[in-house]
Protein backbone atom coordinates (compact mmCIF):
# COMPACT_ATOMS: atom_id res chain seq x y z
CA UNK A 1 0.00 0.00 0.00
CA UNK A 2 2.90 2.34 0.80
CA UNK A 3 4.41 1.90 -2.68
CA UNK A 4 1.06 2.62 -4.30
CA UNK A 5 0.70 5.81 -2.26
CA UNK A 6 4.22 6.91 -3.24
CA UNK A 7 3.45 6.18 -6.88
CA UNK A 8 0.14 8.06 -6.74
CA UNK A 9 1.78 11.11 -5.12
CA UNK A 10 4.61 11.06 -7.69
CA UNK A 11 2.16 10.74 -10.55
CA UNK A 12 -0.03 13.58 -9.23
CA UNK A 13 3.03 15.79 -8.80
CA UNK A 14 4.25 14.99 -12.34
CA UNK A 15 0.81 15.80 -13.81
CA UNK A 16 0.70 19.09 -11.87
CA UNK A 17 4.17 20.09 -13.06
CA UNK A 18 3.40 19.15 -16.67
CA UNK A 19 0.12 21.07 -16.56
CA UNK A 20 1.85 24.17 -15.18
CA UNK A 21 4.66 23.91 -17.73
CA UNK A 22 2.42 23.40 -20.72
CA UNK A 23 0.13 26.26 -19.67
CA UNK A 24 3.01 28.72 -19.94
CA UNK A 25 4.85 27.01 -22.79
CA UNK A 26 4.55 28.06 -26.44
CA UNK A 27 4.61 24.80 -28.41
CA UNK A 28 4.53 26.55 -31.81
CA UNK A 29 7.65 28.54 -31.01
CA UNK A 30 9.41 25.41 -29.78
CA UNK A 31 8.45 23.50 -32.94
CA UNK A 32 9.85 26.35 -35.07
CA UNK A 33 13.15 26.21 -33.20
CA UNK A 34 13.36 22.43 -33.63
CA UNK A 35 12.67 22.73 -37.36
CA UNK A 36 15.49 25.28 -37.74
CA UNK A 37 18.01 23.06 -35.95
CA UNK A 38 20.74 21.26 -37.88
CA UNK A 39 20.17 17.51 -37.40
CA UNK A 40 23.80 16.64 -38.10
CA UNK A 41 25.04 18.93 -35.34
CA UNK A 42 22.42 17.61 -32.92
CA UNK A 43 23.42 13.99 -33.58
CA UNK A 44 27.10 14.85 -33.23
CA UNK A 45 26.47 16.73 -29.98
CA UNK A 46 24.40 13.90 -28.50
CA UNK A 47 27.04 11.36 -29.55
CA UNK A 48 29.82 13.37 -27.92
CA UNK A 49 27.75 13.85 -24.76
CA UNK A 50 27.06 10.10 -24.43
CA UNK A 51 30.73 9.32 -25.09
CA UNK A 52 31.73 11.80 -22.37
CA UNK A 53 29.32 10.16 -19.89
CA UNK A 54 30.69 6.70 -20.70
CA UNK A 55 34.28 7.89 -20.33
CA UNK A 56 33.46 9.70 -17.10
CA UNK A 57 31.92 6.51 -15.67
CA UNK A 58 35.05 4.56 -16.56
CA UNK A 59 37.35 7.24 -15.16
CA UNK A 60 35.38 7.42 -11.93
CA UNK A 61 36.38 3.83 -11.18
CA UNK A 62 39.93 5.10 -10.56
CA UNK A 63 38.73 6.40 -7.19
CA UNK A 64 36.03 3.82 -6.53
CA UNK A 65 37.66 0.52 -7.40
CA UNK A 66 34.96 -1.54 -5.70
CA UNK A 67 32.23 -0.23 -8.03
CA UNK A 68 31.53 -1.99 -11.28
CA UNK A 69 31.53 0.06 -14.45
CA UNK A 70 27.73 0.05 -14.71
CA UNK A 71 27.29 1.08 -11.07
CA UNK A 72 29.77 3.93 -11.49
CA UNK A 73 27.95 5.01 -14.67
CA UNK A 74 24.62 4.96 -12.81
CA UNK A 75 26.07 7.05 -10.01
CA UNK A 76 27.46 9.59 -12.49
CA UNK A 77 24.12 9.85 -14.30
CA UNK A 78 22.28 10.30 -10.98
CA UNK A 79 24.76 13.06 -10.15
CA UNK A 80 24.16 14.86 -13.45
CA UNK A 81 20.39 14.48 -13.15
CA UNK A 82 20.47 15.79 -9.59
CA UNK A 83 22.52 18.80 -10.61
CA UNK A 84 19.97 19.63 -13.30
CA UNK A 85 16.88 19.14 -11.13
CA UNK A 86 18.08 20.29 -7.72
CA UNK A 87 19.46 23.75 -6.87
CA UNK A 88 23.02 24.50 -5.78
CA UNK A 89 24.59 21.30 -7.21
CA UNK A 90 22.87 19.07 -4.65
CA UNK A 91 23.32 16.21 -7.08
CA UNK A 92 26.74 15.73 -5.52
CA UNK A 93 25.03 14.63 -2.31
CA UNK A 94 22.90 12.16 -4.27
CA UNK A 95 26.06 10.89 -5.93
CA UNK A 96 27.82 10.37 -2.59
CA UNK A 97 24.78 8.63 -1.11
CA UNK A 98 24.37 6.23 -4.03
CA UNK A 99 28.09 5.52 -4.33
CA UNK A 100 28.35 4.92 -0.57
CA UNK A 101 25.58 2.34 -0.69
CA UNK A 102 26.95 0.58 -3.79
CA UNK A 103 30.63 0.52 -2.79
CA UNK A 104 31.86 -2.72 -1.30
CA UNK A 105 34.80 -1.32 0.62
CA UNK A 106 34.63 0.37 4.02
CA UNK A 107 34.20 3.86 2.63
CA UNK A 108 31.23 5.70 4.00
CA UNK A 109 29.14 8.30 2.30
CA UNK A 110 31.32 11.12 3.58
CA UNK A 111 34.51 9.61 2.16
CA UNK A 112 32.72 8.92 -1.11
CA UNK A 113 31.64 12.56 -1.19
CA UNK A 114 35.33 13.50 -1.33
CA UNK A 115 35.72 11.72 -4.66
C-alpha positions as CSV (number, residue, x, y, z in Angstrom):
1,X,0.0,0.0,0.0
2,X,2.9,2.3,0.8
3,X,4.4,1.9,-2.7
4,X,1.1,2.6,-4.3
5,X,0.7,5.8,-2.3
6,X,4.2,6.9,-3.2
7,X,3.5,6.2,-6.9
8,X,0.1,8.1,-6.7
9,X,1.8,11.1,-5.1
10,X,4.6,11.1,-7.7
11,X,2.2,10.7,-10.5
12,X,0.0,13.6,-9.2
13,X,3.0,15.8,-8.8
14,X,4.2,15.0,-12.3
15,X,0.8,15.8,-13.8
16,X,0.7,19.1,-11.9
17,X,4.2,20.1,-13.1
18,X,3.4,19.2,-16.7
19,X,0.1,21.1,-16.6
20,X,1.9,24.2,-15.2
21,X,4.7,23.9,-17.7
22,X,2.4,23.4,-20.7
23,X,0.1,26.3,-19.7
24,X,3.0,28.7,-19.9
25,X,4.8,27.0,-22.8
26,X,4.6,28.1,-26.4
27,X,4.6,24.8,-28.4
28,X,4.5,26.6,-31.8
29,X,7.7,28.5,-31.0
30,X,9.4,25.4,-29.8
31,X,8.4,23.5,-32.9
32,X,9.8,26.3,-35.1
33,X,13.2,26.2,-33.2
34,X,13.4,22.4,-33.6
35,X,12.7,22.7,-37.4
36,X,15.5,25.3,-37.7
37,X,18.0,23.1,-35.9
38,X,20.7,21.3,-37.9
39,X,20.2,17.5,-37.4
40,X,23.8,16.6,-38.1
41,X,25.0,18.9,-35.3
42,X,22.4,17.6,-32.9
43,X,23.4,14.0,-33.6
44,X,27.1,14.9,-33.2
45,X,26.5,16.7,-30.0
46,X,24.4,13.9,-28.5
47,X,27.0,11.4,-29.5
48,X,29.8,13.4,-27.9
49,X,27.7,13.8,-24.8
50,X,27.1,10.1,-24.4
51,X,30.7,9.3,-25.1
52,X,31.7,11.8,-22.4
53,X,29.3,10.2,-19.9
54,X,30.7,6.7,-20.7
55,X,34.3,7.9,-20.3
56,X,33.5,9.7,-17.1
57,X,31.9,6.5,-15.7
58,X,35.0,4.6,-16.6
59,X,37.3,7.2,-15.2
60,X,35.4,7.4,-11.9
61,X,36.4,3.8,-11.2
62,X,39.9,5.1,-10.6
63,X,38.7,6.4,-7.2
64,X,36.0,3.8,-6.5
65,X,37.7,0.5,-7.4
66,X,35.0,-1.5,-5.7
67,X,32.2,-0.2,-8.0
68,X,31.5,-2.0,-11.3
69,X,31.5,0.1,-14.4
70,X,27.7,0.1,-14.7
71,X,27.3,1.1,-11.1
72,X,29.8,3.9,-11.5
73,X,27.9,5.0,-14.7
74,X,24.6,5.0,-12.8
75,X,26.1,7.0,-10.0
76,X,27.5,9.6,-12.5
77,X,24.1,9.8,-14.3
78,X,22.3,10.3,-11.0
79,X,24.8,13.1,-10.2
80,X,24.2,14.9,-13.5
81,X,20.4,14.5,-13.1
82,X,20.5,15.8,-9.6
83,X,22.5,18.8,-10.6
84,X,20.0,19.6,-13.3
85,X,16.9,19.1,-11.1
86,X,18.1,20.3,-7.7
87,X,19.5,23.7,-6.9
88,X,23.0,24.5,-5.8
89,X,24.6,21.3,-7.2
90,X,22.9,19.1,-4.7
91,X,23.3,16.2,-7.1
92,X,26.7,15.7,-5.5
93,X,25.0,14.6,-2.3
94,X,22.9,12.2,-4.3
95,X,26.1,10.9,-5.9
96,X,27.8,10.4,-2.6
97,X,24.8,8.6,-1.1
98,X,24.4,6.2,-4.0
99,X,28.1,5.5,-4.3
100,X,28.4,4.9,-0.6
101,X,25.6,2.3,-0.7
102,X,26.9,0.6,-3.8
103,X,30.6,0.5,-2.8
104,X,31.9,-2.7,-1.3
105,X,34.8,-1.3,0.6
106,X,34.6,0.4,4.0
107,X,34.2,3.9,2.6
108,X,31.2,5.7,4.0
109,X,29.1,8.3,2.3
110,X,31.3,11.1,3.6
111,X,34.5,9.6,2.2
112,X,32.7,8.9,-1.1
113,X,31.6,12.6,-1.2
114,X,35.3,13.5,-1.3
115,X,35.7,11.7,-4.7
